[in-house]
Amino acid sequence: MAGFAGFLRANWGYLDADDELGRRMWCAIQRWLAARWGYEGGIDGVPGPLTRAALVRADAANEAAL
């Protein structure tokens, strides 16, 4: 998680020093998903179905790129 947490810190407003996958990290993930992967849900730190759907799109795009 440390690499992804660093990415979130550098680009998406995740300011916590730890790499705990908690509410604040989910908010940063949702900001990234909204900007890049069509996430249209709230930035609430709760990984619901819209968050999961955007993560699936991001994962599929990453796999296709490899």
Distance bins in CASP14 RR format, pairs under 12 A and 6 or more apart:
PFRMAT RR
TARGET T0000
AUTHOR 0000-0000-0000
RMODE 2
METHOD distances of the structure
MODEL  1
1 7 0 0 0 0 0 1 0 0 0 0 0
1 8 0 0 0 0 1 0 0 0 0 0 0
1 9 0 0 0 0 0 1 0 0 0 0 0
1 14 0 0 0 0 0 1 0 0 0 0 0
1 16 0 0 0 0 0 1 0 0 0 0 0
1 18 0 0 0 0 1 0 0 0 0 0 0
1 19 1 0 1 0 0 0 0 0 0 0 0
1 20 0 0 0 0 1 0 0 0 0 0 0
1 21 1 0 0 1 0 0 0 0 0 0 0
1 22 0 0 0 0 0 1 0 0 0 0 0
1 25 0 0 0 0 1 0 0 0 0 0 0
1 29 0 0 0 0 0 1 0 0 0 0 0
2 8 0 0 0 0 0 1 0 0 0 0 0
2 9 0 0 0 0 0 1 0 0 0 0 0
2 17 0 0 0 0 0 1 0 0 0 0 0
2 18 0 0 0 0 0 1 0 0 0 0 0
2 19 1 0 1 0 0 0 0 0 0 0 0
2 20 0 0 0 0 0 1 0 0 0 0 0
2 21 0 0 0 0 0 1 0 0 0 0 0
2 25 0 0 0 0 0 1 0 0 0 0 0
3 9 0 0 0 0 1 0 0 0 0 0 0
3 10 0 0 0 0 1 0 0 0 0 0 0
3 11 0 0 0 0 0 1 0 0 0 0 0
3 14 0 0 0 0 0 1 0 0 0 0 0
3 19 0 0 0 0 1 0 0 0 0 0 0
4 10 0 0 0 0 0 1 0 0 0 0 0
4 11 0 0 0 0 0 1 0 0 0 0 0
4 12 0 0 0 0 0 1 0 0 0 0 0
4 14 0 0 0 0 1 0 0 0 0 0 0
4 19 0 0 0 0 1 0 0 0 0 0 0
4 21 0 0 0 0 1 0 0 0 0 0 0
4 25 0 0 0 0 1 0 0 0 0 0 0
4 28 0 0 0 0 1 0 0 0 0 0 0
4 29 0 0 0 0 1 0 0 0 0 0 0
4 32 0 0 0 0 1 0 0 0 0 0 0
4 55 0 0 0 0 0 1 0 0 0 0 0
4 58 0 0 0 0 0 1 0 0 0 0 0
4 62 0 0 0 0 0 1 0 0 0 0 0
5 11 0 0 0 0 0 1 0 0 0 0 0
5 12 0 0 0 0 0 1 0 0 0 0 0
5 13 0 0 0 0 0 1 0 0 0 0 0
5 14 1 0 0 1 0 0 0 0 0 0 0
5 15 0 0 0 0 0 1 0 0 0 0 0
5 16 0 0 0 0 1 0 0 0 0 0 0
5 17 0 0 0 0 1 0 0 0 0 0 0
5 18 0 0 0 0 1 0 0 0 0 0 0
5 19 1 0 1 0 0 0 0 0 0 0 0
5 20 0 0 0 0 1 0 0 0 0 0 0
5 21 0 0 0 0 1 0 0 0 0 0 0
5 22 0 0 0 0 0 1 0 0 0 0 0
5 24 0 0 0 0 0 1 0 0 0 0 0
5 25 1 0 0 1 0 0 0 0 0 0 0
5 26 0 0 0 0 0 1 0 0 0 0 0
5 28 0 0 0 0 1 0 0 0 0 0 0
5 29 0 0 0 0 0 1 0 0 0 0 0
5 32 0 0 0 0 0 1 0 0 0 0 0
6 12 0 0 0 0 1 0 0 0 0 0 0
6 13 0 0 0 0 0 1 0 0 0 0 0
6 14 1 0 0 1 0 0 0 0 0 0 0
6 15 0 0 0 0 0 1 0 0 0 0 0
6 16 0 0 0 0 0 1 0 0 0 0 0
6 17 0 0 0 0 0 1 0 0 0 0 0
6 18 0 0 0 0 0 1 0 0 0 0 0
6 19 0 0 0 0 1 0 0 0 0 0 0
6 25 0 0 0 0 0 1 0 0 0 0 0
6 28 0 0 0 0 1 0 0 0 0 0 0
6 32 0 0 0 0 0 1 0 0 0 0 0
7 13 0 0 0 0 0 1 0 0 0 0 0
7 14 0 0 0 0 1 0 0 0 0 0 0
7 19 0 0 0 0 0 1 0 0 0 0 0
7 25 0 0 0 0 0 1 0 0 0 0 0
7 28 0 0 0 0 1 0 0 0 0 0 0
7 29 0 0 0 0 0 1 0 0 0 0 0
7 31 0 0 0 0 0 1 0 0 0 0 0
7 32 0 0 0 0 1 0 0 0 0 0 0
7 36 0 0 0 0 0 1 0 0 0 0 0
8 14 1 1 0 0 0 0 0 0 0 0 0
8 15 0 0 0 0 1 0 0 0 0 0 0
8 16 0 0 0 0 1 0 0 0 0 0 0
8 19 0 0 0 0 1 0 0 0 0 0 0
8 20 0 0 0 0 0 1 0 0 0 0 0
8 21 0 0 0 0 0 1 0 0 0 0 0
8 22 0 0 0 0 0 1 0 0 0 0 0
8 24 0 0 0 0 1 0 0 0 0 0 0
8 25 1 0 0 1 0 0 0 0 0 0 0
8 26 0 0 0 0 0 1 0 0 0 0 0
8 27 0 0 0 0 1 0 0 0 0 0 0
8 28 1 0 1 0 0 0 0 0 0 0 0
8 29 1 0 0 1 0 0 0 0 0 0 0
8 30 0 0 0 0 0 1 0 0 0 0 0
8 31 0 0 0 0 1 0 0 0 0 0 0
8 32 1 0 0 1 0 0 0 0 0 0 0
8 33 0 0 0 0 0 1 0 0 0 0 0
9 15 1 0 0 1 0 0 0 0 0 0 0
9 16 0 0 0 0 1 0 0 0 0 0 0
9 17 0 0 0 0 1 0 0 0 0 0 0
9 18 0 0 0 0 0 1 0 0 0 0 0
9 19 0 0 0 0 1 0 0 0 0 0 0
9 24 0 0 0 0 0 1 0 0 0 0 0
9 25 0 0 0 0 1 0 0 0 0 0 0
9 28 0 0 0 0 1 0 0 0 0 0 0
9 32 0 0 0 0 0 1 0 0 0 0 0
10 28 0 0 0 0 0 1 0 0 0 0 0
10 32 0 0 0 0 0 1 0 0 0 0 0
11 28 0 0 0 0 1 0 0 0 0 0 0
11 29 0 0 0 0 0 1 0 0 0 0 0
11 31 0 0 0 0 1 0 0 0 0 0 0
11 32 1 0 0 1 0 0 0 0 0 0 0
11 35 0 0 0 0 1 0 0 0 0 0 0
11 36 0 0 0 0 0 1 0 0 0 0 0
12 24 0 0 0 0 0 1 0 0 0 0 0
12 25 0 0 0 0 1 0 0 0 0 0 0
12 26 0 0 0 0 0 1 0 0 0 0 0
12 27 0 0 0 0 1 0 0 0 0 0 0
12 28 1 0 1 0 0 0 0 0 0 0 0
12 29 1 0 0 1 0 0 0 0 0 0 0
12 30 0 0 0 0 1 0 0 0 0 0 0
12 31 1 0 1 0 0 0 0 0 0 0 0
12 32 1 0 1 0 0 0 0 0 0 0 0
12 33 0 0 0 0 1 0 0 0 0 0 0
12 34 0 0 0 0 1 0 0 0 0 0 0
12 35 1 0 0 1 0 0 0 0 0 0 0
12 36 0 0 0 0 1 0 0 0 0 0 0
12 43 0 0 0 0 0 1 0 0 0 0 0
13 24 0 0 0 0 1 0 0 0 0 0 0
13 25 0 0 0 0 0 1 0 0 0 0 0
13 27 0 0 0 0 1 0 0 0 0 0 0
13 28 1 0 1 0 0 0 0 0 0 0 0
13 29 0 0 0 0 0 1 0 0 0 0 0
13 30 0 0 0 0 0 1 0 0 0 0 0
13 31 1 0 0 1 0 0 0 0 0 0 0
13 32 0 0 0 0 1 0 0 0 0 0 0
13 35 0 0 0 0 0 1 0 0 0 0 0
13 43 0 0 0 0 0 1 0 0 0 0 0
14 20 0 0 0 0 0 1 0 0 0 0 0
14 21 0 0 0 0 0 1 0 0 0 0 0
14 22 0 0 0 0 0 1 0 0 0 0 0
14 23 0 0 0 0 0 1 0 0 0 0 0
14 24 1 0 0 1 0 0 0 0 0 0 0
14 25 1 0 1 0 0 0 0 0 0 0 0
14 26 0 0 0 0 1 0 0 0 0 0 0
14 27 1 0 0 1 0 0 0 0 0 0 0
14 28 1 1 0 0 0 0 0 0 0 0 0
14 29 0 0 0 0 1 0 0 0 0 0 0
14 30 0 0 0 0 0 1 0 0 0 0 0
14 31 0 0 0 0 1 0 0 0 0 0 0
14 32 0 0 0 0 1 0 0 0 0 0 0
14 45 0 0 0 0 0 1 0 0 0 0 0
15 24 1 0 0 1 0 0 0 0 0 0 0
15 25 0 0 0 0 0 1 0 0 0 0 0
15 27 0 0 0 0 0 1 0 0 0 0 0
15 28 0 0 0 0 1 0 0 0 0 0 0
16 22 0 0 0 0 1 0 0 0 0 0 0
16 23 0 0 0 0 0 1 0 0 0 0 0
16 24 1 0 1 0 0 0 0 0 0 0 0
16 25 1 0 0 1 0 0 0 0 0 0 0
16 26 0 0 0 0 0 1 0 0 0 0 0
16 27 0 0 0 0 0 1 0 0 0 0 0
16 28 0 0 0 0 1 0 0 0 0 0 0
17 24 0 0 0 0 0 1 0 0 0 0 0
17 25 0 0 0 0 0 1 0 0 0 0 0
18 24 0 0 0 0 1 0 0 0 0 0 0
18 25 0 0 0 0 1 0 0 0 0 0 0
19 25 1 0 0 1 0 0 0 0 0 0 0
19 28 0 0 0 0 0 1 0 0 0 0 0
20 26 0 0 0 0 0 1 0 0 0 0 0
21 27 0 0 0 0 0 1 0 0 0 0 0
21 28 0 0 0 0 0 1 0 0 0 0 0
21 29 0 0 0 0 1 0 0 0 0 0 0
21 45 0 0 0 0 0 1 0 0 0 0 0
21 47 0 0 0 0 1 0 0 0 0 0 0
22 28 0 0 0 0 1 0 0 0 0 0 0
22 29 0 0 0 0 1 0 0 0 0 0 0
22 30 0 0 0 0 0 1 0 0 0 0 0
22 45 1 0 0 1 0 0 0 0 0 0 0
22 46 0 0 0 0 0 1 0 0 0 0 0
22 47 0 0 0 0 1 0 0 0 0 0 0
23 29 0 0 0 0 0 1 0 0 0 0 0
23 30 0 0 0 0 0 1 0 0 0 0 0
23 43 0 0 0 0 0 1 0 0 0 0 0
23 44 0 0 0 0 1 0 0 0 0 0 0
23 45 1 0 1 0 0 0 0 0 0 0 0
23 46 1 0 0 1 0 0 0 0 0 0 0
23 47 0 0 0 0 1 0 0 0 0 0 0
24 30 0 0 0 0 0 1 0 0 0 0 0
24 31 0 0 0 0 0 1 0 0 0 0 0
24 43 0 0 0 0 0 1 0 0 0 0 0
24 44 0 0 0 0 0 1 0 0 0 0 0
24 45 1 0 0 1 0 0 0 0 0 0 0
24 46 0 0 0 0 0 1 0 0 0 0 0
25 31 0 0 0 0 0 1 0 0 0 0 0
25 32 0 0 0 0 0 1 0 0 0 0 0
25 45 0 0 0 0 1 0 0 0 0 0 0
25 46 0 0 0 0 0 1 0 0 0 0 0
25 47 0 0 0 0 1 0 0 0 0 0 0
25 51 0 0 0 0 0 1 0 0 0 0 0
26 32 0 0 0 0 0 1 0 0 0 0 0
26 33 0 0 0 0 1 0 0 0 0 0 0
26 39 0 0 0 0 0 1 0 0 0 0 0
26 41 0 0 0 0 0 1 0 0 0 0 0
26 42 0 0 0 0 0 1 0 0 0 0 0
26 43 0 0 0 0 1 0 0 0 0 0 0
26 44 0 0 0 0 1 0 0 0 0 0 0
26 45 1 1 0 0 0 0 0 0 0 0 0
26 46 1 0 0 1 0 0 0 0 0 0 0
26 47 1 0 1 0 0 0 0 0 0 0 0
26 48 0 0 0 0 1 0 0 0 0 0 0
26 51 1 0 0 1 0 0 0 0 0 0 0
26 52 0 0 0 0 0 1 0 0 0 0 0
26 54 0 0 0 0 0 1 0 0 0 0 0
26 55 0 0 0 0 0 1 0 0 0 0 0
27 33 0 0 0 0 0 1 0 0 0 0 0
27 34 0 0 0 0 0 1 0 0 0 0 0
27 39 0 0 0 0 0 1 0 0 0 0 0
27 41 0 0 0 0 0 1 0 0 0 0 0
27 42 0 0 0 0 1 0 0 0 0 0 0
27 43 1 0 1 0 0 0 0 0 0 0 0
27 44 1 0 0 1 0 0 0 0 0 0 0
27 45 1 0 1 0 0 0 0 0 0 0 0
27 46 0 0 0 0 1 0 0 0 0 0 0
27 47 0 0 0 0 0 1 0 0 0 0 0
27 51 0 0 0 0 0 1 0 0 0 0 0
28 34 0 0 0 0 0 1 0 0 0 0 0
28 35 0 0 0 0 0 1 0 0 0 0 0
28 43 0 0 0 0 1 0 0 0 0 0 0
28 45 0 0 0 0 1 0 0 0 0 0 0
28 47 0 0 0 0 0 1 0 0 0 0 0
28 51 0 0 0 0 0 1 0 0 0 0 0
29 35 0 0 0 0 0 1 0 0 0 0 0
29 36 0 0 0 0 0 1 0 0 0 0 0
29 37 0 0 0 0 0 1 0 0 0 0 0
29 39 0 0 0 0 1 0 0 0 0 0 0
29 42 0 0 0 0 0 1 0 0 0 0 0
29 43 0 0 0 0 1 0 0 0 0 0 0
29 44 0 0 0 0 0 1 0 0 0 0 0
29 45 0 0 0 0 1 0 0 0 0 0 0
29 46 0 0 0 0 0 1 0 0 0 0 0
29 47 1 0 0 1 0 0 0 0 0 0 0
29 48 0 0 0 0 0 1 0 0 0 0 0
29 51 1 0 0 1 0 0 0 0 0 0 0
29 52 0 0 0 0 0 1 0 0 0 0 0
29 54 0 0 0 0 1 0 0 0 0 0 0
29 55 1 0 0 1 0 0 0 0 0 0 0
29 58 0 0 0 0 1 0 0 0 0 0 0
30 36 0 0 0 0 0 1 0 0 0 0 0
30 37 0 0 0 0 0 1 0 0 0 0 0
30 38 0 0 0 0 0 1 0 0 0 0 0
30 39 1 0 0 1 0 0 0 0 0 0 0
30 40 0 0 0 0 0 1 0 0 0 0 0
30 41 1 0 0 1 0 0 0 0 0 0 0
30 42 1 0 0 1 0 0 0 0 0 0 0
30 43 1 0 1 0 0 0 0 0 0 0 0
30 44 1 0 0 1 0 0 0 0 0 0 0
30 45 1 0 0 1 0 0 0 0 0 0 0
30 46 0 0 0 0 1 0 0 0 0 0 0
30 47 0 0 0 0 1 0 0 0 0 0 0
30 48 0 0 0 0 1 0 0 0 0 0 0
30 50 0 0 0 0 1 0 0 0 0 0 0
30 51 1 0 0 1 0 0 0 0 0 0 0
30 52 0 0 0 0 0 1 0 0 0 0 0
30 53 0 0 0 0 0 1 0 0 0 0 0
30 54 0 0 0 0 1 0 0 0 0 0 0
30 55 0 0 0 0 1 0 0 0 0 0 0
30 58 0 0 0 0 0 1 0 0 0 0 0
31 37 0 0 0 0 0 1 0 0 0 0 0
31 38 0 0 0 0 0 1 0 0 0 0 0
31 39 0 0 0 0 1 0 0 0 0 0 0
31 41 0 0 0 0 0 1 0 0 0 0 0
31 42 0 0 0 0 1 0 0 0 0 0 0
31 43 1 0 1 0 0 0 0 0 0 0 0
31 44 0 0 0 0 0 1 0 0 0 0 0
31 45 0 0 0 0 1 0 0 0 0 0 0
31 51 0 0 0 0 0 1 0 0 0 0 0
31 54 0 0 0 0 0 1 0 0 0 0 0
32 38 0 0 0 0 0 1 0 0 0 0 0
32 39 0 0 0 0 1 0 0 0 0 0 0
32 43 0 0 0 0 0 1 0 0 0 0 0
32 51 0 0 0 0 0 1 0 0 0 0 0
32 54 0 0 0 0 1 0 0 0 0 0 0
32 55 0 0 0 0 0 1 0 0 0 0 0
32 57 0 0 0 0 0 1 0 0 0 0 0
32 58 0 0 0 0 1 0 0 0 0 0 0
33 39 1 1 0 0 0 0 0 0 0 0 0
33 40 0 0 0 0 1 0 0 0 0 0 0
33 41 0 0 0 0 1 0 0 0 0 0 0
33 42 0 0 0 0 0 1 0 0 0 0 0
33 43 0 0 0 0 1 0 0 0 0 0 0
33 45 0 0 0 0 0 1 0 0 0 0 0
33 47 0 0 0 0 0 1 0 0 0 0 0
33 48 0 0 0 0 0 1 0 0 0 0 0
33 50 0 0 0 0 1 0 0 0 0 0 0
33 51 1 0 0 1 0 0 0 0 0 0 0
33 52 0 0 0 0 1 0 0 0 0 0 0
33 53 0 0 0 0 1 0 0 0 0 0 0
33 54 1 1 0 0 0 0 0 0 0 0 0
33 55 1 0 0 1 0 0 0 0 0 0 0
33 56 0 0 0 0 0 1 0 0 0 0 0
33 57 0 0 0 0 1 0 0 0 0 0 0
33 58 1 0 0 1 0 0 0 0 0 0 0
33 59 0 0 0 0 0 1 0 0 0 0 0
33 61 0 0 0 0 0 1 0 0 0 0 0
34 40 1 0 0 1 0 0 0 0 0 0 0
34 41 1 0 0 1 0 0 0 0 0 0 0
34 42 0 0 0 0 1 0 0 0 0 0 0
34 43 1 0 0 1 0 0 0 0 0 0 0
34 44 0 0 0 0 0 1 0 0 0 0 0
34 50 0 0 0 0 1 0 0 0 0 0 0
34 51 0 0 0 0 1 0 0 0 0 0 0
34 54 1 0 0 1 0 0 0 0 0 0 0
34 57 0 0 0 0 0 1 0 0 0 0 0
34 58 0 0 0 0 0 1 0 0 0 0 0
35 43 0 0 0 0 0 1 0 0 0 0 0
35 54 0 0 0 0 0 1 0 0 0 0 0
35 58 0 0 0 0 0 1 0 0 0 0 0
36 54 0 0 0 0 1 0 0 0 0 0 0
36 55 0 0 0 0 0 1 0 0 0 0 0
36 57 0 0 0 0 1 0 0 0 0 0 0
36 58 1 0 0 1 0 0 0 0 0 0 0
36 61 0 0 0 0 1 0 0 0 0 0 0
36 62 0 0 0 0 0 1 0 0 0 0 0
37 50 0 0 0 0 0 1 0 0 0 0 0
37 51 0 0 0 0 0 1 0 0 0 0 0
37 52 0 0 0 0 0 1 0 0 0 0 0
37 53 0 0 0 0 1 0 0 0 0 0 0
37 54 1 0 1 0 0 0 0 0 0 0 0
37 55 1 0 0 1 0 0 0 0 0 0 0
37 56 0 0 0 0 1 0 0 0 0 0 0
37 57 1 0 1 0 0 0 0 0 0 0 0
37 58 1 0 1 0 0 0 0 0 0 0 0
37 59 0 0 0 0 1 0 0 0 0 0 0
37 60 0 0 0 0 1 0 0 0 0 0 0
37 61 1 0 0 1 0 0 0 0 0 0 0
37 62 0 0 0 0 0 1 0 0 0 0 0
38 50 0 0 0 0 1 0 0 0 0 0 0
38 51 0 0 0 0 0 1 0 0 0 0 0
38 53 0 0 0 0 1 0 0 0 0 0 0
38 54 1 0 1 0 0 0 0 0 0 0 0
38 55 0 0 0 0 0 1 0 0 0 0 0
38 56 0 0 0 0 0 1 0 0 0 0 0
38 57 1 0 0 1 0 0 0 0 0 0 0
38 58 0 0 0 0 1 0 0 0 0 0 0
38 61 0 0 0 0 0 1 0 0 0 0 0
39 45 0 0 0 0 0 1 0 0 0 0 0
39 47 0 0 0 0 0 1 0 0 0 0 0
39 48 0 0 0 0 0 1 0 0 0 0 0
39 49 0 0 0 0 0 1 0 0 0 0 0
39 50 1 0 0 1 0 0 0 0 0 0 0
39 51 1 0 0 1 0 0 0 0 0 0 0
39 52 0 0 0 0 1 0 0 0 0 0 0
39 53 1 0 0 1 0 0 0 0 0 0 0
39 54 1 1 0 0 0 0 0 0 0 0 0
39 55 0 0 0 0 1 0 0 0 0 0 0
39 56 0 0 0 0 0 1 0 0 0 0 0
39 57 0 0 0 0 1 0 0 0 0 0 0
39 58 0 0 0 0 1 0 0 0 0 0 0
40 49 0 0 0 0 0 1 0 0 0 0 0
40 50 1 0 0 1 0 0 0 0 0 0 0
40 51 0 0 0 0 0 1 0 0 0 0 0
40 53 0 0 0 0 1 0 0 0 0 0 0
40 54 0 0 0 0 1 0 0 0 0 0 0
40 57 0 0 0 0 0 1 0 0 0 0 0
41 47 0 0 0 0 0 1 0 0 0 0 0
41 48 0 0 0 0 1 0 0 0 0 0 0
41 49 0 0 0 0 1 0 0 0 0 0 0
41 50 1 0 1 0 0 0 0 0 0 0 0
41 51 1 0 0 1 0 0 0 0 0 0 0
41 52 0 0 0 0 0 1 0 0 0 0 0
41 53 0 0 0 0 1 0 0 0 0 0 0
41 54 0 0 0 0 1 0 0 0 0 0 0
42 48 0 0 0 0 1 0 0 0 0 0 0
42 50 1 0 0 1 0 0 0 0 0 0 0
42 51 0 0 0 0 1 0 0 0 0 0 0
42 54 0 0 0 0 0 1 0 0 0 0 0
43 50 0 0 0 0 0 1 0 0 0 0 0
43 51 0 0 0 0 0 1 0 0 0 0 0
44 50 0 0 0 0 0 1 0 0 0 0 0
44 51 0 0 0 0 1 0 0 0 0 0 0
45 51 0 0 0 0 1 0 0 0 0 0 0
46 52 0 0 0 0 0 1 0 0 0 0 0
47 53 0 0 0 0 0 1 0 0 0 0 0
47 54 0 0 0 0 1 0 0 0 0 0 0
47 55 0 0 0 0 1 0 0 0 0 0 0
48 54 0 0 0 0 1 0 0 0 0 0 0
48 55 0 0 0 0 1 0 0 0 0 0 0
49 55 0 0 0 0 0 1 0 0 0 0 0
49 56 0 0 0 0 0 1 0 0 0 0 0
50 56 0 0 0 0 0 1 0 0 0 0 0
50 57 0 0 0 0 0 1 0 0 0 0 0
51 57 0 0 0 0 0 1 0 0 0 0 0
51 58 0 0 0 0 0 1 0 0 0 0 0
52 58 0 0 0 0 0 1 0 0 0 0 0
52 59 0 0 0 0 0 1 0 0 0 0 0
53 59 0 0 0 0 0 1 0 0 0 0 0
53 60 0 0 0 0 0 1 0 0 0 0 0
54 60 0 0 0 0 0 1 0 0 0 0 0
54 61 0 0 0 0 0 1 0 0 0 0 0
55 61 0 0 0 0 0 1 0 0 0 0 0
55 62 0 0 0 0 0 1 0 0 0 0 0
56 62 0 0 0 0 0 1 0 0 0 0 0
56 63 0 0 0 0 0 1 0 0 0 0 0
57 63 0 0 0 0 0 1 0 0 0 0 0
57 64 0 0 0 0 0 1 0 0 0 0 0
58 64 0 0 0 0 0 1 0 0 0 0 0
58 65 0 0 0 0 0 1 0 0 0 0 0
59 65 0 0 0 0 0 1 0 0 0 0 0
59 66 0 0 0 0 0 1 0 0 0 0 0
60 66 0 0 0 0 0 1 0 0 0 0 0
END
